Amino acid sequence: MSTKQQFRSFEDMIASKKRCLVDFYSLGCGPCLMLAPILDELGQEYSQYLTIFKVDTDKYPTLASKYAIRALPTLVLFENGKEVTRLVGLLSKRELKDALKPFVS
């Protein structure tokens, strides 16, 4: 479940929540599309721990460049506005849960 919100800047967005997971994706990316329903499920399960935001790299190439997004999908976990971990490629729900476990307990 995702909600659309407007922010003045990406930095405002990632600083607005204690922890947020940003999904850098493209509509033309097959693995990105396969990851979307997994992220929807995790967003519901981990709603008390983190917020998930999606950034379309086709619409925001400058943002993708600034955060050195070299492959899609790339998930970046921010805590208090700072990057704490990065996951690249299509991961299963179990792999994502294992990678996020230190940050959501």
N, CA, C and O atoms as a Tinker XYZ file with bonds, in Angstrom:
   420  protein
     1  N      0.846000   -1.174000    0.000000    73     2
     2  CA     0.000000    0.000000    0.000000    64     1     3
     3  C      0.889000    1.235000    0.000000    63     2     4     5
     4  O      1.676000    1.438000    0.924000    81     3
     5  N      0.767000    2.043000   -1.016000    73     3     6
     6  CA     1.598000    3.240000   -1.076000    64     5     7
     7  C      0.699000    4.461000   -1.133000    63     6     8     9
     8  O     -0.409000    4.424000   -1.668000    81     7
     9  N      1.204000    5.529000   -0.572000    73     7    10
    10  CA     0.467000    6.780000   -0.603000    64     9    11
    11  C      1.314000    7.797000   -1.328000    63    10    12    13
    12  O      2.541000    7.790000   -1.219000    81    11
    13  N      0.671000    8.661000   -2.059000    73    11    14
    14  CA     1.395000    9.708000   -2.775000    64    13    15
    15  C      1.438000   10.930000   -1.877000    63    14    16    17
    16  O      0.413000   11.380000   -1.363000    81    15
    17  N      2.638000   11.460000   -1.696000    73    15    18
    18  CA     2.816000   12.651000   -0.887000    64    17    19
    19  C      3.701000   13.618000   -1.659000    63    18    20    21
    20  O      4.527000   13.207000   -2.474000    81    19
    21  N      3.523000   14.879000   -1.400000    73    19    22
    22  CA     4.352000   15.899000   -2.031000    64    21    23
    23  C      5.352000   16.437000   -1.004000    63    22    24    25
    24  O      5.001000   16.720000    0.142000    81    23
    25  N      6.572000   16.566000   -1.435000    73    23    26
    26  CA     7.627000   17.128000   -0.595000    64    25    27
    27  C      8.353000   18.180000   -1.415000    63    26    28    29
    28  O      8.402000   18.104000   -2.643000    81    27
    29  N      8.916000   19.160000   -0.727000    73    27    30
    30  CA     9.660000   20.193000   -1.445000    64    29    31
    31  C     10.933000   19.627000   -2.046000    63    30    32    33
    32  O     11.390000   20.072000   -3.099000    81    31
    33  N     11.501000   18.639000   -1.365000    73    31    34
    34  CA    12.727000   18.047000   -1.884000    64    33    35
    35  C     12.830000   16.602000   -1.407000    63    34    36    37
    36  O     12.157000   16.193000   -0.461000    81    35
    37  N     13.681000   15.845000   -2.076000    73    35    38
    38  CA    13.929000   14.469000   -1.672000    64    37    39
    39  C     14.480000   14.436000   -0.250000    63    38    40    41
    40  O     14.128000   13.559000    0.539000    81    39
    41  N     15.337000   15.385000    0.067000    73    39    42
    42  CA    15.928000   15.438000    1.407000    64    41    43
    43  C     14.855000   15.648000    2.469000    63    42    44    45
    44  O     14.937000   15.065000    3.550000    81    43
    45  N     13.843000   16.476000    2.175000    73    43    46
    46  CA    12.721000   16.649000    3.105000    64    45    47
    47  C     11.998000   15.319000    3.312000    63    46    48    49
    48  O     11.616000   14.968000    4.428000    81    47
    49  N     11.821000   14.593000    2.217000    73    47    50
    50  CA    11.103000   13.326000    2.275000    64    49    51
    51  C     11.826000   12.318000    3.157000    63    50    52    53
    52  O     11.212000   11.710000    4.034000    81    51
    53  N     13.128000   12.137000    2.933000    73    51    54
    54  CA    13.843000   11.122000    3.704000    64    53    55
    55  C     14.086000   11.557000    5.144000    63    54    56    57
    56  O     14.325000   10.718000    6.012000    81    55
    57  N     14.029000   12.843000    5.400000    73    55    58
    58  CA    14.194000   13.333000    6.776000    64    57    59
    59  C     12.866000   13.378000    7.521000    63    58    60    61
    60  O     12.845000   13.548000    8.740000    81    59
    61  N     11.743000   13.223000    6.788000    73    59    62
    62  CA    10.432000   13.366000    7.409000    64    61    63
    63  C     10.041000   12.143000    8.228000    63    62    64    65
    64  O      9.117000   12.209000    9.038000    81    63
    65  N     10.715000   11.064000    8.029000    73    63    66
    66  CA    10.427000    9.821000    8.748000    64    65    67
    67  C     11.711000    9.330000    9.396000    63    66    68    69
    68  O     12.806000    9.590000    8.897000    81    67
    69  N     11.572000    8.616000   10.512000    73    67    70
    70  CA    12.759000    8.081000   11.174000    64    69    71
    71  C     13.526000    7.157000   10.232000    63    70    72    73
    72  O     14.734000    7.309000   10.050000    81    71
    73  N     12.818000    6.200000    9.635000    73    71    74
    74  CA    13.437000    5.281000    8.671000    64    73    75
    75  C     12.568000    5.232000    7.424000    63    74    76    77
    76  O     11.343000    5.143000    7.509000    81    75
    77  N     13.208000    5.289000    6.282000    73    75    78
    78  CA    12.456000    5.100000    5.045000    64    77    79
    79  C     13.299000    4.307000    4.054000    63    78    80    81
    80  O     14.515000    4.468000    3.949000    81    79
    81  N     12.594000    3.453000    3.342000    73    79    82
    82  CA    13.207000    2.629000    2.320000    64    81    83
    83  C     12.794000    3.219000    0.982000    63    82    84    85
    84  O     11.605000    3.310000    0.677000    81    83
    85  N     13.773000    3.618000    0.186000    73    83    86
    86  CA    13.486000    4.234000   -1.103000    64    85    87
    87  C     13.769000    3.218000   -2.205000    63    86    88    89
    88  O     14.871000    2.682000   -2.321000    81    87
    89  N     12.747000    2.975000   -2.999000    73    87    90
    90  CA    12.834000    2.059000   -4.136000    64    89    91
    91  C     13.106000    2.881000   -5.384000    63    90    92    93
    92  O     12.211000    3.557000   -5.893000    81    91
    93  N     14.339000    2.826000   -5.881000    73    91    94
    94  CA    14.686000    3.470000   -7.145000    64    93    95
    95  C     14.361000    2.465000   -8.245000    63    94    96    97
    96  O     14.926000    1.371000   -8.277000    81    95
    97  N     13.453000    2.833000   -9.147000    73    95    98
    98  CA    12.942000    1.892000  -10.134000    64    97    99
    99  C     12.690000    2.592000  -11.462000    63    98   100   101
   100  O     12.837000    3.808000  -11.581000    81    99
   101  N     12.306000    1.796000  -12.460000    73    99   102
   102  CA    11.876000    2.313000  -13.751000    64   101   103
   103  C     10.718000    1.433000  -14.224000    63   102   104   105
   104  O     10.714000    0.224000  -13.993000    81   103
   105  N      9.751000    2.040000  -14.878000    73   103   106
   106  CA     8.614000    1.272000  -15.389000    64   105   107
   107  C      9.029000    0.274000  -16.458000    63   106   108   109
   108  O      8.324000   -0.709000  -16.684000    81   107
   109  N     10.159000    0.506000  -17.120000    73   107   110
   110  CA    10.648000   -0.407000  -18.148000    64   109   111
   111  C     11.525000   -1.529000  -17.605000    63   110   112   113
   112  O     12.096000   -2.297000  -18.379000    81   111
   113  N     11.636000   -1.627000  -16.308000    73   111   114
   114  CA    12.515000   -2.605000  -15.652000    64   113   115
   115  C     11.680000   -3.779000  -15.137000    63   114   116   117
   116  O     10.910000   -3.631000  -14.188000    81   115
   117  N     11.838000   -4.950000  -15.771000    73   115   118
   118  CA    11.086000   -6.131000  -15.367000    64   117   119
   119  C     11.279000   -6.509000  -13.907000    63   118   120   121
   120  O     10.290000   -6.713000  -13.203000    81   119
   121  N     12.529000   -6.612000  -13.420000    73   119   122
   122  CA    12.735000   -6.942000  -12.009000    64   121   123
   123  C     12.100000   -5.910000  -11.067000    63   122   124   125
   124  O     11.635000   -6.263000   -9.983000    81   123
   125  N     12.081000   -4.645000  -11.479000    73   123   126
   126  CA    11.452000   -3.602000  -10.653000    64   125   127
   127  C      9.961000   -3.882000  -10.497000    63   126   128   129
   128  O      9.401000   -3.749000   -9.409000    81   127
   129  N      9.330000   -4.271000  -11.599000    73   127   130
   130  CA     7.897000   -4.563000  -11.569000    64   129   131
   131  C      7.613000   -5.807000  -10.730000    63   130   132   133
   132  O      6.580000   -5.882000  -10.065000    81   131
   133  N      8.517000   -6.775000  -10.757000    73   131   134
   134  CA     8.355000   -7.979000   -9.947000    64   133   135
   135  C      8.539000   -7.675000   -8.455000    63   134   136   137
   136  O      7.944000   -8.341000   -7.607000    81   135
   137  N      9.352000   -6.685000   -8.141000    73   135   138
   138  CA     9.623000   -6.323000   -6.754000    64   137   139
   139  C      8.471000   -5.518000   -6.135000    63   138   140   141
   140  O      8.275000   -5.561000   -4.920000    81   139
   141  N      7.720000   -4.798000   -6.944000    73   139   142
   142  CA     6.676000   -3.901000   -6.439000    64   141   143
   143  C      5.688000   -4.573000   -5.485000    63   142   144   145
   144  O      5.449000   -4.031000   -4.406000    81   143
   145  N      5.098000   -5.732000   -5.825000    73   143   146
   146  CA     4.146000   -6.330000   -4.880000    64   145   147
   147  C      4.805000   -6.810000   -3.581000    63   146   148   149
   148  O      4.172000   -6.821000   -2.525000    81   147
   149  N      6.072000   -7.204000   -3.669000    73   147   150
   150  CA     6.801000   -7.608000   -2.462000    64   149   151
   151  C      6.960000   -6.395000   -1.547000    63   150   152   153
   152  O      6.773000   -6.499000   -0.335000    81   151
   153  N      7.303000   -5.253000   -2.125000    73   151   154
   154  CA     7.462000   -4.034000   -1.322000    64   153   155
   155  C      6.127000   -3.582000   -0.732000    63   154   156   157
   156  O      6.086000   -3.063000    0.383000    81   155
   157  N      5.034000   -3.776000   -1.478000    73   155   158
   158  CA     3.715000   -3.443000   -0.931000    64   157   159
   159  C      3.434000   -4.271000    0.321000    63   158   160   161
   160  O      2.948000   -3.746000    1.323000    81   159
   161  N      3.740000   -5.565000    0.259000    73   159   162
   162  CA     3.539000   -6.437000    1.420000    64   161   163
   163  C      4.422000   -6.019000    2.587000    63   162   164   165
   164  O      3.955000   -5.935000    3.723000    81   163
   165  N      5.700000   -5.755000    2.311000    73   163   166
   166  CA     6.616000   -5.333000    3.381000    64   165   167
   167  C      6.194000   -3.998000    3.974000    63   166   168   169
   168  O      6.326000   -3.773000    5.177000    81   167
   169  N      5.684000   -3.115000    3.122000    73   167   170
   170  CA     5.217000   -1.816000    3.614000    64   169   171
   171  C      4.121000   -1.965000    4.643000    63   170   172   173
   172  O      4.066000   -1.205000    5.610000    81   171
   173  N      3.252000   -2.933000    4.446000    73   171   174
   174  CA     2.187000   -3.188000    5.414000    64   173   175
   175  C      2.740000   -3.854000    6.669000    63   174   176   177
   176  O      2.394000   -3.465000    7.785000    81   175
   177  N      3.593000   -4.853000    6.491000    73   175   178
   178  CA     4.138000   -5.589000    7.631000    64   177   179
   179  C      5.034000   -4.726000    8.520000    63   178   180   181
   180  O      5.039000   -4.873000    9.742000    81   179
   181  N      5.793000   -3.821000    7.889000    73   179   182
   182  CA     6.766000   -3.016000    8.622000    64   181   183
   183  C      6.326000   -1.564000    8.803000    63   182   184   185
   184  O      7.158000   -0.687000    9.037000    81   183
   185  N      5.038000   -1.314000    8.697000    73   183   186
   186  CA     4.556000    0.075000    8.735000    64   185   187
   187  C      4.948000    0.801000   10.026000    63   186   188   189
   188  O      5.102000    2.022000   10.013000    81   187
   189  N      5.110000    0.083000   11.129000    73   187   190
   190  CA     5.506000    0.744000   12.375000    64   189   191
   191  C      6.998000    1.042000   12.428000    63   190   192   193
   192  O      7.449000    1.807000   13.280000    81   191
   193  N      7.776000    0.434000   11.511000    73   191   194
   194  CA     9.223000    0.609000   11.527000    64   193   195
   195  C      9.749000    1.531000   10.445000    63   194   196   197
   196  O     10.724000    2.253000   10.659000    81   195
   197  N      9.107000    1.511000    9.280000    73   195   198
   198  CA     9.639000    2.307000    8.174000    64   197   199
   199  C      8.548000    2.644000    7.170000    63   198   200   201
   200  O      7.480000    2.031000    7.144000    81   199
   201  N      8.851000    3.632000    6.353000    73   199   202
   202  CA     7.971000    4.047000    5.271000    64   201   203
   203  C      8.696000    3.760000    3.963000    63   202   204   205
   204  O      9.903000    3.975000    3.852000    81   203
   205  N      7.955000    3.274000    2.977000    73   203   206
   206  CA     8.561000    2.971000    1.678000    64   205   207
   207  C      8.135000    4.032000    0.673000    63   206   208   209
   208  O      6.947000    4.309000    0.505000    81   207
   209  N      9.122000    4.618000    0.009000    73   207   210
   210  CA     8.897000    5.601000   -1.045000    64   209   211
   211  C      9.441000    5.035000   -2.349000    63   210   212   213
   212  O     10.408000    4.272000   -2.343000    81   211
   213  N      8.829000    5.402000   -3.454000    73   211   214
   214  CA     9.290000    4.967000   -4.772000    64   213   215
   215  C      9.759000    6.192000   -5.553000    63   214   216   217
   216  O      9.120000    7.243000   -5.525000    81   215
   217  N     10.886000    6.040000   -6.253000    73   215   218
   218  CA    11.423000    7.111000   -7.084000    64   217   219
   219  C     11.657000    6.544000   -8.481000    63   218   220   221
   220  O     12.476000    5.644000   -8.666000    81   219
   221  N     10.935000    7.076000   -9.454000    73   219   222
   222  CA    11.082000    6.670000  -10.852000    64   221   223
   223  C     12.330000    7.351000  -11.412000    63   222   224   225
   224  O     12.363000    8.572000  -11.567000    81   223
   225  N     13.351000    6.557000  -11.712000    73   223   226
   226  CA    14.624000    7.122000  -12.165000    64   225   227
   227  C     14.520000    7.747000  -13.555000    63   226   228   229
   228  O     15.359000    8.567000  -13.926000    81   227
   229  N     13.494000    7.367000  -14.332000    73   227   230
   230  CA    13.287000    8.011000  -15.634000    64   229   231
   231  C     12.794000    9.437000  -15.458000    63   230   232   233
   232  O     13.126000   10.320000  -16.249000    81   231
   233  N     11.997000    9.659000  -14.412000    73   231   234
   234  CA    11.465000   11.000000  -14.145000    64   233   235
   235  C     12.444000   11.859000  -13.346000    63   234   236   237
   236  O     12.427000   13.086000  -13.443000    81   235
   237  N     13.298000   11.205000  -12.555000    73   235   238
   238  CA    14.223000   11.931000  -11.684000    64   237   239
   239  C     15.664000   11.446000  -11.877000    63   238   240   241
   240  O     16.273000   10.940000  -10.935000    81   239
   241  N     16.213000   11.595000  -13.083000    73   239   242
   242  CA    17.579000   11.103000  -13.334000    64   241   243
   243  C     18.641000   11.810000  -12.501000    63   242   244   245
   244  O     19.657000   11.205000  -12.158000    81   243
   245  N     18.425000   13.063000  -12.175000    73   243   246
   246  CA    19.401000   13.799000  -11.360000    64   245   247
   247  C     19.492000   13.206000   -9.963000    63   246   248   249
   248  O     20.578000   13.096000   -9.393000    81   247
   249  N     18.351000   12.828000   -9.420000    73   247   250
   250  CA    18.316000   12.198000   -8.098000    64   249   251
   251  C     19.014000   10.841000   -8.134000    63   250   252   253
   252  O     19.771000   10.501000   -7.224000    81   251
   253  N     18.759000   10.075000   -9.181000    73   251   254
   254  CA    19.413000    8.775000   -9.326000    64   253   255
   255  C     20.927000    8.946000   -9.421000    63   254   256   257
   256  O     21.684000    8.167000   -8.841000    81   255
   257  N     21.356000    9.953000  -10.145000    73   255   258
   258  CA    22.786000   10.224000  -10.280000    64   257   259
   259  C     23.388000   10.655000   -8.950000    63   258   260   261
   260  O     24.464000   10.191000   -8.572000    81   259
   261  N     22.698000   11.543000   -8.239000    73   259   262
   262  CA    23.196000   12.047000   -6.951000    64   261   263
   263  C     23.423000   10.908000   -5.957000    63   262   264   265
   264  O     24.384000   10.932000   -5.188000    81   263
   265  N     22.537000    9.911000   -5.976000    73   263   266
   266  CA    22.651000    8.796000   -5.039000    64   265   267
   267  C     23.345000    7.579000   -5.659000    63   266   268   269
   268  O     23.266000    6.473000   -5.124000    81   267
   269  N     24.021000    7.790000   -6.785000    73   267   270
   270  CA    24.850000    6.763000   -7.442000    64   269   271
   271  C     24.072000    5.479000   -7.707000    63   270   272   273
   272  O     24.545000    4.381000   -7.414000    81   271
   273  N     22.874000    5.632000   -8.266000    73   271   274
   274  CA    22.071000    4.480000   -8.632000    64   273   275
   275  C     22.581000    3.978000   -9.978000    63   274   276   277
   276  O     22.412000    4.644000  -10.999000    81   275
   277  N     23.203000    2.806000   -9.978000    73   275   278
   278  CA    23.836000    2.268000  -11.175000    64   277   279
   279  C     23.076000    1.093000  -11.781000    63   278   280   281
   280  O     23.275000    0.753000  -12.947000    81   279
   281  N     22.197000    0.469000  -10.980000    73   279   282
   282  CA    21.422000   -0.682000  -11.443000    64   281   283
   283  C     20.031000   -0.602000  -10.831000    63   282   284   285
   284  O     19.833000    0.013000   -9.783000    81   283
   285  N     19.083000   -1.224000  -11.492000    73   283   286
   286  CA    17.710000   -1.219000  -11.004000    64   285   287
   287  C     17.236000   -2.661000  -10.834000    63   286   288   289
   288  O     17.618000   -3.536000  -11.611000    81   287
   289  N     16.420000   -2.907000   -9.836000    73   287   290
   290  CA    16.027000   -1.976000   -8.784000    64   289   291
   291  C     17.136000   -1.807000   -7.748000    63   290   292   293
   292  O     17.940000   -2.712000   -7.522000    81   291
   293  N     17.161000   -0.638000   -7.130000    73   291   294
   294  CA    18.048000   -0.380000   -6.002000    64   293   295
   295  C     17.191000    0.146000   -4.858000    63   294   296   297
   296  O     16.419000    1.090000   -5.027000    81   295
   297  N     17.335000   -0.470000   -3.706000    73   295   298
   298  CA    16.641000   -0.039000   -2.496000    64   297   299
   299  C     17.670000    0.585000   -1.570000    63   298   300   301
   300  O     18.712000   -0.008000   -1.288000    81   299
   301  N     17.367000    1.794000   -1.099000    73   299   302
   302  CA    18.269000    2.471000   -0.177000    64   301   303
   303  C     17.486000    2.762000    1.099000    63   302   304   305
   304  O     16.438000    3.407000    1.066000    81   303
   305  N     18.007000    2.279000    2.217000    73   303   306
   306  CA    17.381000    2.538000    3.510000    64   305   307
   307  C     18.046000    3.748000    4.138000    63   306   308   309
   308  O     19.261000    3.782000    4.337000    81   307
   309  N     17.225000    4.739000    4.445000    73   307   310
   310  CA    17.700000    5.952000    5.107000    64   309   311
   311  C     17.177000    5.965000    6.531000    63   310   312   313
   312  O     16.036000    5.583000    6.790000    81   311
   313  N     18.023000    6.411000    7.452000    73   311   314
   314  CA    17.615000    6.593000    8.836000    64   313   315
   315  C     17.988000    8.009000    9.229000    63   314   316   317
   316  O     19.155000    8.397000    9.177000    81   315
   317  N     16.983000    8.774000    9.623000    73   315   318
   318  CA    17.186000   10.187000    9.959000    64   317   319
   319  C     17.917000   10.931000    8.842000    63   318   320   321
   320  O     18.788000   11.762000    9.099000    81   319
   321  N     17.545000   10.616000    7.594000    73   319   322
   322  CA    18.101000   11.308000    6.441000    64   321   323
   323  C     19.440000   10.801000    5.939000    63   322   324   325
   324  O     19.962000   11.321000    4.953000    81   323
   325  N     20.011000    9.791000    6.597000    73   323   326
   326  CA    21.323000    9.265000    6.205000    64   325   327
   327  C     21.183000    7.832000    5.692000    63   326   328   329
   328  O     20.430000    7.035000    6.252000    81   327
   329  N     21.918000    7.512000    4.620000    73   327   330
   330  CA    21.889000    6.153000    4.087000    64   329   331
   331  C     22.541000    5.195000    5.075000    63   330   332   333
   332  O     23.656000    5.423000    5.543000    81   331
   333  N     21.812000    4.100000    5.386000    73   331   334
   334  CA    22.364000    3.097000    6.304000    64   333   335
   335  C     22.614000    1.754000    5.620000    63   334   336   337
   336  O     23.459000    0.982000    6.075000    81   335
   337  N     21.901000    1.465000    4.543000    73   335   338
   338  CA    22.172000    0.249000    3.784000    64   337   339
   339  C     21.580000    0.386000    2.395000    63   338   340   341
   340  O     20.706000    1.216000    2.144000    81   339
   341  N     22.086000   -0.459000    1.495000    73   339   342
   342  CA    21.669000   -0.427000    0.086000    64   341   343
   343  C     21.565000   -1.861000   -0.406000    63   342   344   345
   344  O     22.441000   -2.688000   -0.154000    81   343
   345  N     20.472000   -2.139000   -1.117000    73   343   346
   346  CA    20.226000   -3.469000   -1.682000    64   345   347
   347  C     20.006000   -3.296000   -3.176000    63   346   348   349
   348  O     19.200000   -2.469000   -3.601000    81   347
   349  N     20.728000   -4.083000   -3.976000    73   347   350
   350  CA    20.658000   -3.934000   -5.424000    64   349   351
   351  C     20.177000   -5.239000   -6.052000    63   350   352   353
   352  O     20.641000   -6.324000   -5.704000    81   351
   353  N     19.236000   -5.106000   -6.984000    73   351   354
   354  CA    18.731000   -6.258000   -7.716000    64   353   355
   355  C     17.434000   -6.779000   -7.127000    63   354   356   357
   356  O     16.968000   -6.325000   -6.082000    81   355
   357  N     16.870000   -7.743000   -7.827000    73   355   358
   358  CA    15.622000   -8.363000   -7.399000    64   357   359
   359  C     15.901000   -9.333000   -6.262000    63   358   360   361
   360  O     16.684000  -10.271000   -6.410000    81   359
   361  N     15.260000   -9.100000   -5.140000    73   359   362
   362  CA    15.403000   -9.971000   -3.981000    64   361   363
   363  C     14.044000  -10.574000   -3.643000    63   362   364   365
   364  O     13.007000   -9.958000   -3.890000    81   363
   365  N     14.053000  -11.764000   -3.086000    73   363   366
   366  CA    12.806000  -12.375000   -2.627000    64   365   367
   367  C     12.358000  -11.670000   -1.349000    63   366   368   369
   368  O     13.117000  -10.921000   -0.735000    81   367
   369  N     11.127000  -11.922000   -0.971000    73   367   370
   370  CA    10.618000  -11.337000    0.268000    64   369   371
   371  C     11.470000  -11.782000    1.454000    63   370   372   373
   372  O     11.784000  -10.977000    2.331000    81   371
   373  N     11.840000  -13.051000    1.484000    73   371   374
   374  CA    12.671000  -13.568000    2.579000    64   373   375
   375  C     14.031000  -12.865000    2.606000    63   374   376   377
   376  O     14.508000  -12.477000    3.673000    81   375
   377  N     14.656000  -12.700000    1.434000    73   375   378
   378  CA    15.957000  -12.022000    1.377000    64   377   379
   379  C     15.841000  -10.578000    1.861000    63   378   380   381
   380  O     16.715000  -10.088000    2.576000    81   379
   381  N     14.765000   -9.901000    1.470000    73   379   382
   382  CA    14.561000   -8.524000    1.923000    64   381   383
   383  C     14.353000   -8.463000    3.432000    63   382   384   385
   384  O     14.931000   -7.617000    4.113000    81   383
   385  N     13.539000   -9.348000    3.937000    73   383   386
   386  CA    13.291000   -9.367000    5.380000    64   385   387
   387  C     14.589000   -9.623000    6.149000    63   386   388   389
   388  O     14.847000   -8.986000    7.170000    81   387
   389  N     15.402000  -10.557000    5.655000    73   387   390
   390  CA    16.681000  -10.854000    6.312000    64   389   391
   391  C     17.603000   -9.623000    6.285000    63   390   392   393
   392  O     18.262000   -9.313000    7.278000    81   391
   393  N     17.640000   -8.928000    5.139000    73   391   394
   394  CA    18.513000   -7.756000    5.019000    64   393   395
   395  C     18.037000   -6.598000    5.896000    63   394   396   397
   396  O     18.849000   -5.830000    6.410000    81   395
   397  N     16.728000   -6.475000    6.063000    73   395   398
   398  CA    16.168000   -5.363000    6.840000    64   397   399
   399  C     16.052000   -5.666000    8.325000    63   398   400   401
   400  O     15.829000   -4.760000    9.128000    81   399
   401  N     16.201000   -6.918000    8.692000    73   399   402
   402  CA    15.997000   -7.337000   10.088000    64   401   403
   403  C     16.741000   -6.475000   11.119000    63   402   404   405
   404  O     16.145000   -6.110000   12.133000    81   403
   405  N     18.006000   -6.141000   10.901000    73   403   406
   406  CA    18.700000   -5.317000   11.909000    64   405   407
   407  C     18.076000   -3.914000   12.094000    63   406   408   409
   408  O     18.319000   -3.253000   13.104000    81   407
   409  N     17.283000   -3.477000   11.122000    73   407   410
   410  CA    16.759000   -2.116000   11.159000    64   409   411
   411  C     15.287000   -2.041000   11.573000    63   410   412   413
   412  O     14.757000   -0.950000   11.782000    81   411
   413  N     14.632000   -3.192000   11.692000    73   411   414
   414  CA    13.190000   -3.165000   11.971000    64   413   415
   415  C     12.812000   -3.936000   13.225000    63   414   416   417
   416  O     11.690000   -4.427000   13.342000    81   415
   417  N     13.738000   -4.043000   14.154000    73   415   418
   418  CA    13.404000   -4.769000   15.378000    64   417   419
   419  C     13.546000   -3.868000   16.585000    63   418   420
   420  O     13.307000   -4.303000   17.712000    81   419
